[in-house]
Amino acid sequence: MMRSPLEELRHSFRPNEITTLFVGESPPHGGDFFYRSDSLLYRAMRCAFGEPEDFLADFKSRGFFLDDLVLTPINKITNKKARQEIRDRAVNDLAERIRKYNPSALVVVMHAIEQSVREAAGQAGLNHLPVHVAPFPIGSNYWPFVATIQAILPGLHLPSRGPSGPKDNR
């Protein structure tokens, strides 16, 4: 199956070892995208990480990867039932991706998708994973999102191996 240009860009930032999988609902409708460094989620996440100069490289080097429950934009769908049906249909595909990624932890970036992500992790045989949940950083949830991510970060594992082999712990 051919990937969309957004999925190609996303996967160009995929670390060799995904220690923590962040899961959003879907790419935004307006065309901005986390991995283009121009979305609200990108700005809030970068803020939570302390504004590193090359945030996406830092994110990847930590073994972090952001995927979405649904790979096409659904954020403009206002009918809650229709939106949930789309999320429900995406669970199996997310489960397959989670199985391939085999992360050590999950961070759900939106309370409304927590159950879908937990279901996907269960289908992937990884229901034992720690699951952290943050509000989506829009409006009054911006600073609570930043604070939640900052609280989660110290407990997340870094990759056991770097690009050239095991870590040097001298």
Backbone as numpy.savetxt, mean C-alpha at the origin, in Angstrom:
# Nx Ny Nz CAx CAy CAz Cx Cy Cz
-1.23 -11.30 -19.19 -2.07 -10.12 -19.19 -1.18 -8.88 -19.19
-1.51 -7.94 -20.07 -0.73 -6.70 -20.15 -1.08 -5.76 -19.01
-0.08 -5.16 -18.44 -0.30 -4.19 -17.37 -0.55 -2.81 -17.96
-1.34 -2.02 -17.24 -1.56 -0.64 -17.63 -0.28 0.15 -17.37
-0.15 1.34 -17.97 1.03 2.17 -17.69 1.20 2.47 -16.19
0.09 2.67 -15.48 0.19 2.92 -14.03 0.74 1.69 -13.31
0.29 0.51 -13.72 0.78 -0.71 -13.08 2.25 -0.96 -13.43
2.65 -0.60 -14.63 4.07 -0.71 -15.00 4.91 0.20 -14.11
4.43 1.45 -13.91 5.14 2.38 -13.05 5.18 1.86 -11.62
4.05 1.40 -11.11 4.00 0.85 -9.75 5.04 -0.26 -9.60
5.07 -1.18 -10.52 5.96 -2.33 -10.39 7.43 -1.99 -10.62
7.71 -0.82 -11.19 9.11 -0.40 -11.30 9.66 -0.01 -9.92
8.78 0.21 -8.94 9.18 0.54 -7.58 9.04 -0.65 -6.63
8.76 -1.80 -7.15 8.58 -2.98 -6.30 9.93 -3.45 -5.77
10.08 -3.55 -4.46 11.34 -4.05 -3.91 11.47 -5.56 -4.15
12.69 -6.06 -4.11 12.90 -7.50 -4.27 12.21 -8.27 -3.16
12.29 -7.76 -1.96 11.63 -8.38 -0.81 10.66 -7.36 -0.23
9.37 -7.67 -0.31 8.36 -6.77 0.25 8.15 -7.16 1.71
8.59 -6.28 2.60 8.42 -6.56 4.03 7.05 -6.08 4.50
6.62 -4.94 4.00 5.32 -4.39 4.37 4.57 -3.97 3.11
3.38 -4.49 2.99 2.52 -4.12 1.88 1.49 -3.11 2.37
1.53 -1.93 1.80 0.52 -0.91 2.05 -0.57 -1.13 1.00
-1.82 -1.08 1.39 -2.92 -1.32 0.45 -3.89 -0.15 0.51
-4.05 0.51 -0.62 -5.04 1.56 -0.78 -6.27 1.01 -1.48
-7.27 1.86 -1.64 -8.49 1.40 -2.30 -8.29 1.25 -3.80
-7.82 2.32 -4.45 -7.62 2.30 -5.90 -6.77 3.51 -6.28
-6.20 3.51 -7.48 -5.54 4.74 -7.92 -6.60 5.84 -8.02
-6.21 7.11 -7.80 -7.20 8.19 -7.88 -7.70 8.41 -9.31
-8.92 8.87 -9.41 -9.58 9.11 -10.70 -8.91 10.22 -11.50
-8.39 11.23 -10.83 -7.88 12.41 -11.53 -6.59 12.24 -12.30
-5.94 11.08 -12.19 -4.71 10.86 -12.94 -3.46 10.97 -12.09
-3.58 11.59 -10.90 -2.41 11.61 -10.04 -2.24 10.21 -9.45
-1.04 9.93 -8.96 -0.72 8.55 -8.57 0.44 8.58 -7.59
0.38 7.75 -6.58 1.42 7.67 -5.56 2.81 7.56 -6.18
2.97 6.67 -7.13 4.28 6.44 -7.74 4.66 7.47 -8.80
3.81 8.45 -9.03 4.17 9.63 -9.84 4.57 10.79 -8.93
4.51 10.57 -7.65 4.86 11.59 -6.64 3.93 12.80 -6.68
2.68 12.60 -7.07 1.80 13.76 -7.19 0.42 13.57 -6.56
0.25 12.53 -5.75 -1.07 12.29 -5.17 -1.12 12.76 -3.71
-2.31 12.92 -3.21 -2.51 13.26 -1.81 -1.88 12.20 -0.91
-2.06 10.94 -1.24 -1.48 9.86 -0.44 0.05 9.96 -0.44
0.64 10.26 -1.57 2.10 10.42 -1.64 2.55 11.53 -0.70
1.89 12.68 -0.76 2.30 13.82 0.07 2.16 13.51 1.56
1.06 12.87 1.94 0.84 12.53 3.34 1.83 11.47 3.81
2.08 10.49 2.99 3.02 9.43 3.37 4.44 10.00 3.48
4.82 10.84 2.54 6.15 11.46 2.59 6.29 12.30 3.85
5.25 13.01 4.21 5.25 13.80 5.45 5.45 12.88 6.66
4.74 11.76 6.69 4.86 10.81 7.80 6.26 10.23 7.91
6.96 10.13 6.81 8.32 9.58 6.78 9.38 10.66 7.05
8.96 11.89 7.28 9.91 12.95 7.60 10.45 13.68 6.39
9.71 13.65 5.28 10.05 14.41 4.06 11.41 14.05 3.46
11.75 12.76 3.32 13.04 12.44 2.69 13.09 12.97 1.26
14.29 13.35 0.83 14.44 13.95 -0.49 13.95 13.01 -1.59
14.43 11.77 -1.57 13.98 10.79 -2.57 13.09 9.78 -1.86
11.88 10.22 -1.53 10.96 9.41 -0.74 10.70 8.04 -1.35
10.41 7.98 -2.65 10.07 6.69 -3.25 11.23 5.70 -3.18
12.46 6.19 -3.33 13.62 5.30 -3.20 13.75 4.83 -1.75
13.49 5.73 -0.79 13.54 5.38 0.63 12.45 4.35 0.95
11.26 4.57 0.46 10.13 3.68 0.66 10.49 2.27 0.16
11.00 2.21 -1.05 11.39 0.93 -1.65 12.53 0.27 -0.87
13.53 1.05 -0.44 14.69 0.48 0.26 14.30 -0.14 1.59
13.18 0.31 2.16 12.69 -0.27 3.41 11.90 -1.56 3.17
11.73 -1.92 1.90 10.94 -3.11 1.58 9.45 -2.82 1.56
9.09 -1.56 1.44 7.69 -1.16 1.43 7.18 -1.06 0.00
5.92 -1.43 -0.18 5.31 -1.38 -1.50 3.84 -1.03 -1.31
3.33 -0.17 -2.17 1.92 0.21 -2.14 1.20 -0.43 -3.31
0.19 -1.20 -3.01 -0.68 -1.77 -4.03 -2.09 -1.28 -3.72
-3.00 -1.55 -4.59 -4.39 -1.16 -4.37 -5.29 -2.37 -4.44
-6.36 -2.32 -3.67 -7.37 -3.37 -3.71 -7.93 -3.48 -5.13
-8.32 -2.35 -5.69 -8.88 -2.28 -7.04 -7.87 -1.53 -7.91
-7.54 -2.06 -9.07 -6.48 -1.47 -9.89 -6.95 -0.39 -10.85
-8.24 -0.10 -10.85 -8.77 1.00 -11.65 -9.45 1.99 -10.71
-9.47 3.27 -11.05 -10.04 4.27 -10.14 -11.51 4.04 -9.83
-11.83 4.05 -8.53 -13.24 3.95 -8.11 -13.61 5.05 -7.12
-12.69 5.97 -6.86 -12.95 6.98 -5.83 -14.05 7.97 -6.19
-14.46 8.04 -7.42 -15.55 8.94 -7.80 -16.91 8.25 -7.79
-16.94 6.96 -7.49 -18.21 6.23 -7.42 -18.85 6.56 -6.08
-19.99 7.22 -6.11 -20.62 7.68 -4.88 -21.65 6.68 -4.34
-22.11 5.77 -5.17 -23.05 4.75 -4.72 -22.28 3.73 -3.89
-22.52 3.73 -2.59 -21.76 2.87 -1.67 -21.88 1.40 -2.00
-23.08 0.97 -2.38 -23.28 -0.45 -2.70 -22.48 -0.84 -3.94
-22.53 -0.01 -4.98 -21.79 -0.30 -6.21 -20.29 -0.32 -5.95
-19.82 0.63 -5.15 -18.39 0.70 -4.82 -17.96 -0.53 -4.04
-18.78 -0.97 -3.09 -18.44 -2.16 -2.30 -18.45 -3.41 -3.18
-19.36 -3.48 -4.12 -19.39 -4.64 -5.03 -18.10 -4.73 -5.84
-17.58 -3.59 -6.27 -16.32 -3.57 -7.01 -15.18 -4.02 -6.09
-15.18 -3.52 -4.87 -14.17 -3.97 -3.90 -14.24 -5.47 -3.68
-15.47 -5.98 -3.50 -15.66 -7.41 -3.26 -15.12 -8.25 -4.42
-15.35 -7.79 -5.64 -14.87 -8.53 -6.82 -13.34 -8.50 -6.92
-12.71 -7.52 -6.29 -11.25 -7.37 -6.38 -10.50 -8.21 -5.34
-11.19 -8.75 -4.36 -10.53 -9.47 -3.26 -9.70 -10.64 -3.77
-10.23 -11.44 -4.68 -9.48 -12.61 -5.17 -8.18 -12.21 -5.84
-8.22 -11.17 -6.66 -7.00 -10.72 -7.34 -5.99 -10.18 -6.33
-6.46 -9.42 -5.34 -5.54 -8.94 -4.32 -4.95 -10.11 -3.54
-5.76 -11.11 -3.25 -5.26 -12.29 -2.52 -4.10 -12.94 -3.29
-4.26 -13.05 -4.59 -3.19 -13.64 -5.41 -1.93 -12.79 -5.36
-2.08 -11.47 -5.42 -0.90 -10.59 -5.35 -0.25 -10.67 -3.96
-1.07 -10.69 -2.91 -0.51 -10.80 -1.56 0.26 -12.11 -1.42
-0.26 -13.17 -1.96 0.43 -14.47 -1.91 1.81 -14.37 -2.58
1.86 -13.71 -3.72 3.14 -13.54 -4.43 4.10 -12.63 -3.65
3.57 -11.56 -3.08 4.42 -10.60 -2.35 4.96 -11.20 -1.06
4.14 -12.00 -0.38 4.50 -12.64 0.88 5.09 -11.65 1.89
4.36 -10.58 2.21 4.88 -9.57 3.14 4.86 -10.07 4.58
5.54 -9.33 5.44 5.54 -9.62 6.88 4.44 -8.85 7.60
3.92 -7.81 6.98 2.87 -6.98 7.59 2.08 -6.29 6.49
0.87 -5.89 6.86 0.00 -5.13 5.97 -0.38 -3.83 6.64
-0.43 -2.77 5.84 -0.94 -1.49 6.31 -2.08 -1.10 5.36
-3.28 -1.07 5.90 -4.46 -0.73 5.12 -4.65 0.78 5.20
-4.72 1.40 4.03 -4.82 2.86 3.98 -6.25 3.25 3.62
-7.16 3.01 4.54 -8.55 3.42 4.42 -9.38 2.44 5.24
-10.04 2.93 6.24 -10.82 2.05 7.12 -11.86 1.23 6.35
-12.46 1.81 5.33 -13.55 1.16 4.62 -13.12 -0.10 3.86
-11.82 -0.28 3.62 -11.38 -1.47 2.88 -10.72 -2.50 3.79
-10.69 -2.24 5.09 -10.01 -3.16 6.01 -10.53 -4.59 5.87
-11.83 -4.78 5.88 -12.37 -6.14 5.82 -12.00 -6.83 4.51
-12.03 -6.10 3.41 -11.66 -6.69 2.12 -10.20 -7.12 2.11
-9.33 -6.30 2.68 -7.90 -6.63 2.71 -7.66 -7.81 3.63
-8.32 -7.85 4.77 -8.19 -8.99 5.68 -8.67 -10.28 5.01
-9.75 -10.18 4.26 -10.27 -11.34 3.53 -9.25 -11.81 2.49
-8.65 -10.89 1.77 -7.65 -11.24 0.76 -6.44 -11.91 1.43
-5.99 -11.36 2.56 -4.86 -11.96 3.28 -5.21 -13.38 3.72
-6.44 -13.57 4.20 -6.88 -14.91 4.59 -6.88 -15.88 3.42
-7.39 -15.42 2.28 -7.39 -16.27 1.08 -5.98 -16.61 0.64
-5.04 -15.68 0.90 -3.64 -15.91 0.53 -2.93 -16.82 1.53
-3.64 -17.21 2.59 -3.03 -18.05 3.61 -2.16 -17.26 4.57
-2.36 -15.94 4.62 -1.52 -15.08 5.45 -2.35 -14.30 6.47
-3.39 -14.94 6.99 -4.23 -14.25 7.96 -3.55 -14.06 9.31
-2.34 -14.58 9.47 -1.57 -14.39 10.69 -0.78 -13.08 10.68
-0.74 -12.41 9.54 0.05 -11.18 9.43 -0.49 -10.08 10.32
0.41 -9.25 10.89 -0.07 -8.06 11.56 -0.72 -7.12 10.53
-1.87 -6.59 10.87 -2.58 -5.66 9.99 -2.76 -4.35 10.74
-2.22 -3.29 10.18 -2.38 -1.95 10.73 -3.34 -1.19 9.81
-4.13 -0.31 10.38 -5.12 0.42 9.59 -4.98 1.91 9.86
-4.92 2.68 8.80 -4.83 4.14 8.89 -6.00 4.74 8.12
-6.48 5.90 8.56 -7.53 6.57 7.79 -6.94 7.11 6.50
-7.76 7.23 5.47 -7.26 7.85 4.25 -7.02 9.33 4.55
-5.88 9.89 4.12 -5.48 11.24 4.53 -6.17 12.38 3.79
-7.47 12.44 3.87 -8.19 13.51 3.21 -8.85 14.39 4.28
-8.86 15.68 4.05 -9.51 16.61 4.97 -8.97 16.49 6.39
-9.88 16.33 7.35 -9.49 16.27 8.76 -8.76 14.97 9.11
-8.70 14.03 8.21 -7.96 12.79 8.46 -6.48 12.88 8.07
-6.05 14.01 7.51 -4.65 14.13 7.07 -3.69 13.90 8.24
-3.82 14.68 9.31 -2.88 14.56 10.43 -3.06 13.28 11.21
-4.28 12.78 11.39 -4.41 11.46 12.02 -3.72 10.36 11.19
-3.78 10.47 9.86 -3.08 9.52 9.00 -1.57 9.60 9.26
-1.03 10.82 9.22 0.41 11.01 9.43 0.82 10.43 10.78
0.06 10.74 11.82 0.39 10.24 13.17 0.30 8.72 13.23
-0.68 8.13 12.58 -0.83 6.67 12.58 0.35 6.01 11.89
0.73 6.52 10.73 1.87 5.95 9.99 3.15 6.11 10.81
3.34 7.27 11.42 4.54 7.49 12.24 4.58 6.51 13.42
3.45 6.20 13.99 3.40 5.25 15.11 3.68 3.82 14.66
3.27 3.48 13.45 3.44 2.13 12.91 4.89 1.87 12.47
5.53 2.87 11.87 6.84 2.68 11.23 7.90 1.98 12.09
8.10 2.35 13.34 9.17 1.70 14.11 9.01 0.18 14.25
7.79 -0.32 14.17 7.56 -1.75 14.33 7.61 -2.56 13.05
7.81 -1.88 11.93 7.83 -2.60 10.65 9.23 -3.11 10.36
9.30 -4.31 9.81 10.58 -4.94 9.52 11.19 -4.39 8.25
12.51 -4.30 8.25 13.26 -3.93 7.05 13.65 -5.21 6.33
14.02 -5.11 5.07 14.40 -6.32 4.33 15.58 -7.02 5.01
15.60 -8.35 4.90 16.70 -9.12 5.49 17.92 -9.07 4.59
17.71 -8.73 3.35 18.82 -8.68 2.40 18.74 -7.38 1.62
19.89 -6.83 1.35 19.96 -5.63 0.49 20.07 -6.06 -0.95
20.23 -5.11 -1.87 20.33 -5.45 -3.28 21.54 -6.33 -3.59
22.59 -6.24 -2.74 23.79 -7.02 -3.07 24.03 -8.14 -2.07
23.04 -8.50 -1.29 23.22 -9.63 -0.39 22.81 -9.30 1.03
23.25 -10.13 1.97 22.85 -9.92 3.36 23.34 -8.59 3.88
22.61 -8.07 4.88 22.98 -6.81 5.49 24.29 -6.96 6.25
25.07 -5.92 6.26 26.29 -5.87 7.04 25.93 -5.21 8.37
25.95 -5.98 9.45 25.52 -5.47 10.75 26.68 -5.06 11.64
27.79 -4.63 11.07 28.95 -4.22 11.88 28.66 -3.00 12.66
